[in-house]
Amino acid sequence: MKTTKELFWTKEENKSAKLKIKFNFVEFLFYYLVKSINLVIRPLGVIRFGLIYSDKIGKFLGNTEYYLRKKKIDKIYKKNKKNLGILISGTPINQQILNMFKKKAGIIQQDTFYKFLKQMKYKKPEDKIWIDLQMTGWMRGYEWTEPGPQVSFTKSETEKGKKILQEIGMPDGAEYICFFAKDKFYSDNPKTKPDPLSYWGQRDFRNCNIDNFLEATEYLAKKGIYSVRVGIHEPEKKLNTNNKMIIDYTGVLRSNLSDRDFADAYIAANCKFFLGCTSGIYLLASIFDVPTVFTNMIPYGECGRKNTDMFIVKKCRDKKTKKILPIKKMMDLGMTGDWFTEKQILEFEKKNIEIEENSSEEIKDLVKEMNSRIDKNWVNNNGEEYLQKRYKQITNIKCFDNTPFPGKVGYKFLKKSKELLD
């Protein structure tokens, strides 16, 4: 089973199969050589190739980590088949993380071979010689949570990381969070920058304003907690703050570092929690099981990845009446799953429905709750359990193992937005 997003990706990749493109001579020889070898060794297992999405941050991190976690869980429950799985990577979007993945799986990093196999898969995408790396780990329940992180830093890398934290302005041992907001200049692959004037540049349902995160970071600063704005692309704007405890790593400091891949990974992996949105950059923290605070989640199938996660959603408003529309009504109109197509967004616009991002106050309330929960001083409120239960009843979001979605919705958000639960 796959999520809406994963099915969309699979459909896009498999479009090539309908073209019936034939192999060239070298591809033909290689393909049938592998097939012949597999025929001979079938009693022992078969050779299969997995093409890592090495140029797209979210799929590179989440999909590869899920493959490794699934591999471990299969071994624990003795589901492991004796197949020789070989992962192939091109030049990765983060070399540090790929080096960590290499410690856990057989990975060949070679651009020419990667491109060769990618062309083969383009022509024969559904063949059994391919390992399906489309799954992100989202909504996989125990398959994601039970195995735990498959990546870790060595002692020497940890010492290197501590020096980087001091270099960007934090005292040794300081507590900090990471935060990120997707803007119109964001791309999963920074080498292929989006057109900010394009449809997706202007109207991507995942975009949100970084300024709305500053009130929450100011609150944390008063608590003695630093905030580091992260990301791997040049952002639309720098942070508008003079607070030295709010560090614009991505907008100001990152370009001056010699090993940005290592810094990106270490900073996110060691924060108290990650504050972000639906963009895949949060996985730099989540693959290390760092708690994540998701804001601006949409459509209404998005939720946490782990039980320690928290989230709030974007609201939908009727342009004519100015009223917030209930989640159930929007789900009946098709706002489900974890992905929108351009066609779906245009349909909502035709119905005079606009999507409203979370406010500074909503984000601050969520951050305060997450910080309190991590510090184990959160006091349950009257009606909190009912609101959580009501949200789960309305959305009916479940993992593929039929367990409820992981994480919690922000309490104050639900309390102040009860119209969503009508």
N, C-alpha and C positions, 0 to 999 in steps of 0.2 A: 504493500500500500504506500501511496505517496501523497504529499500535501498538494494543495492547489498550485503552489509555486513550482514544486518539483515536477508535477505533471505538465505544466506550461513549458518548463525547460526541456523536458523529454520530447514533447511535441515539436518544439522548435528544432531540436537536433535531428529528429527522425524525419523531418520533411525531405531531407536529402534522399532517403530510401526510395521515395516515389519517383525520383529522377532516373533510377536504374543505371547509375553511372558504373561503367566497367573498370576493373582494375587495370593498371598498366602492367607491363611485363614483370618488373621488380616486385610490385605489390602482389601480383599473382603468385610468384614463386614463394615469397615469404609467407603468405597466407596459407598456402597448401602445404608448406613445410611444417608450419605449426600444427595444422590439422592432422597431418600424417603422424607427427610425434605424439600428439594427444591420443590418437587412435591406438598407438602401441602401448603407451603408458597408462591408459585409462583405468586399469585395475588399481593403480597406485594414486591416481589423481590426474589433473590436467593443468596445462599452462594457460593462464589467463592474464590479460594486460589491463591495467587500470590507468587511465589518463587523468592525472591530477589537474584540477582547474587552477594551474599555477599563476595565471595572470588576473584572477578575480578574487579580491580579498575575502569576501564572505564565503564563497564556495571553496576556496583554497583552504581556509581555516576550518570551517564547520564540517564540510564534506569529508575531508581527509581525516580529521579527528574522529568523526563518527565511524568511519571505516575501521580505524584502529580500535575504538571502544567496542564496536560490534565484534570484531575479530577476537578480542579478549573475552567478551561475554559468551561467545560461541564455544570458546575453549573451556571456560568454567563449567558450562552446562553440557559439555561434550557434544556440541553440534558441529564442531570443526571438521570440515572435509579436508582430505589430504590433497588440496590443490596448491599448485605453485603460483601464488599471486605475485605478479611483478608490477610495481607502480612506476610510471614514467612521468617525469616532470621536465618542463622547459625552464627557462630562467624564471625563478619564482618572484612573486610580489614581495616576499619576505624571506631572505636567505636564512636568517637565524631560525625561523620556525621550521623551514624545510630540513635544516640540519638536525633539528630535534626529532622530526618525523623519521628521518633516516635511521635513527637509533632503534626504532620500533618496527620497521618494515623494510623489505627489499625495495629500494628506490633507485632508479637510474635517472640521473639528471644529465640530459643531453638534448640540446635544442633540435638538431637535425633528425635524430631518431624520434623525438616527440612529434615533430611536424609530419614525419613519414607515417607514423601510426595514426595521427589525427586525420590525415587524408584517407587512410584505410577505413577508419571508423565512420568517416563522413559518407563513404560509399556503401558500407555494410554495418549500420549502427546497431542492429538488433542481434548480431551474431553472438554466440555463447563464448567466444574467446575474450569478450570484453567484461571487465568488472564494472558494475554499475556504481558510479560514484556520484550519482545525482542526489542521494539522500543527505540532508543537512544535519540530521540528528534532532531536528525540531519535532516535538510531539512523539518521540520514540520511547518515552517512559524510562523503565529500568535499563534499557539498552544504552541510554545516555548517562543516567545518573549513577548506576551501580558500579561500572568499571572505574570511574574516576579519571582524572587527567592522564593522558598518555605521553605528555611532554613535561619536561622539567629542566631547570637550570643546574649546571654544575657549581661546585663551590667557587671556582675561579670566576665563573660568569656572574655569580651573585655578588662577588666583590667588585667586579667591573660595573655592574648595575648600580650598586650603592654610590659609586663615584659619579655616575651620570646623574643620579638624583640630586646630589650636592651641586653638580655643575649647573643644573637648570634652576637652582635657587632654593633647595630644601635642605634643612639641617639633617644630620644623620639621625635616623630613626623616626623622623617626622611621619605623622599619619596623614594620608592624602587619598583623594578620590580622583578618578579620571572622568571627564565629560566630553560629549561630542554631540553636534547637531548637523544633520545633513543639509547642505545648501545646494544651490543650482550649479555650482562648480564641481560637485562631488561626482566621482566615477569609481566603480569597483576596481577599475584599472586606471591609475593616474596617467599612464602613458597615452591613453585614448580619452582625452578630455571631452566632455559633452559640450554641445552648443548651448550656452545659457539662454539663448533666445529661442531655442527649439521648444516643441510641445512639452517634452519631459523635463527640460530645463526650467520652464516656467510653471508647470502644473503637476509636477511629480507629487503624488499624494503623500510621499514620505518626507518631503522637505519641511523644515522647521527653523525657527529663528534662534540663533545662539544667544541673543540678548535675553531671551526668556529664561535662560539658565542661570543668569548672574545673581539674581536675588537668592537663589538656593546656595550658591557658592559663597556669597557674603555671610549667610547664616552659618555655614560651616567654618568660615574664617574666625568668626566670633567664638566658635567652639575649639579653636586651635587646630583645625583640620585644613590642610592645603587642598587646592583644586587645580588639576592640570588638564588643560584643554588639549585633546589628542586628535589624531587624524593623519592620513598619509597623502592628502592632497592640499594644494594651496587654497585656503578658504576664501570665501567671498569677502570677508572683512575680519580685521583684527579685533580683539576684545576691547571693549570700551570700559576699562577699569584701571585704577591706579593702585589697587590693593595688591601688595607684593605676595600675598598668600594665594592669589589667583593667577596662575602661570599660563601664559599663552605659548605653550610648547610648539604647537603646530603653526600658528600664525607668525611667530617671531624667532624661536630658538632652534627648531628642528633642522633648518637648512644649514646651520653652522656645525652640526655634529658630523664626525667622520664615519660612524657606523650607525646610520639611522635605523636600519632594520633591527639591530640589536636593541637600540633604545626604545623603539616602538613596542617591541615585544616585552621587554623587561618592565617598563613603566606601567603598562596595562596589566601585566600579570601579577603585580605586587601592590596594587591599590586596595583600599578598604572596600570599595565597591565602584562599579562602573555606572555612570549616568549617561544614557544615550537615547537612541530611537531604534527604528527597525533596520538601519543600515548595518552591513556585515562587520563593520569595524569593531563593534562591541565584542566580537568573538576573540579578539586578541586577549581579552580578559576572561571570557566565558570558557574557553577551552582549558583554562587553569582552574575552573570552578570558582572564580571570583563572583560574588553576588552581583546581579545586574538590576539596575533601576531603568525600566523602559518607559519612556514618555511618547506621546503622539502615536500610539499604536492604532493601526487601521489596515485592513478591514477588520471586522469583528470576529476574527478567528485567530488573531494574534494574541499571544500571552507570554508567560515566562517560559524559560527553558529548564529551570531547576526550581525546587521547592523554596530555595532561599531568594528567588527573584521576586520583584514587585513590578507592577505596571499600571499605567492609566492610558485611556484611549482618547483619540480625537473625537469631537462631537460633530454631528451633522445638523445643520440648521436649514429650515425652510426660509428661503429668501423673501417670500411674500409675507408670511405671518411672523417671521423672526423667531419662531419657536424652535427649541431644541427637539429633535425627533428621537423617539425611543429606539433603543438598540434593536428590539424585536421587529419594529417596522422596517428598519434599514436592512436587517437580515432577510426579511421577506422580499425586499427589493433586490436582493442579490449581494449584499455586502457581507459575504462570508469568506471563510478560508483565509489564506495568507498572501493573496496577490490580487491586484486589479489589472485589467487590460485597459488600453486606451478607449476601447469601445464602451466598456462599463462606466468609466469615468464620464464620458460624454453623455451617456444615458442619465446619469445622476444630474448632470448639469441641465439637461433638457427638462428635468422634473423640478428645476429651480432649487436644487439641493447643493449647499456649499459645505465643505469640510473645514472645520475650525480647529486650529492647533491649540495645544494646552497653554494656559496662561502662566505667568511667572509665579503666581500664588499657588496654582495647582502643582507645579513642579516643586516648589519649596515645601509644600505640605508632604509630598511624597518622599522627598529627600530626608526630611525630619523624621518621618516614620521609619524609613529604612535604617537610618543611623541609630535610632532608638532600639530597633529590633536587634541589630548586630551587637549593640552594647548591652543587650538583655535588660533594658529598663523600660520597654514598651508596656504600657498598661492597657489591657483590653477594655474596650468601651462597650457600653450598653448598645445593643443593636448591631454591633460589628459582625458577629457571626451570621445574623440574618441577612445583612447586605451582601456578604460574600456568597452565601448560599443562593440568594436570589439571582445574583449575577451569573452563577454557574448554571442555574435552572434555565435562564433566558437564553444564554449563548449555547449551552449544551456542548461545550468544547471538551473533547476527550482525547487522550493519547491513543496511539494505535493498539496499546495493550489494554485499552478500555478503562484506564485509570483517569481521574479528573485531571484537568490541566494543572501543571505545576505553578507554584508561586501564588501571590495574592494581588488583588486589586487594592490600590490605595484607599484606606478607610475614609479619610476626609473627602476624597474625590467622590466616592459613592454617596456619602452623606450629603454633600452639597449639590449633587447632580442626580437626585432621585428620579427626575423626569426620564432619565435614560432607562430606568428599570420598570417603567410603566408597561 
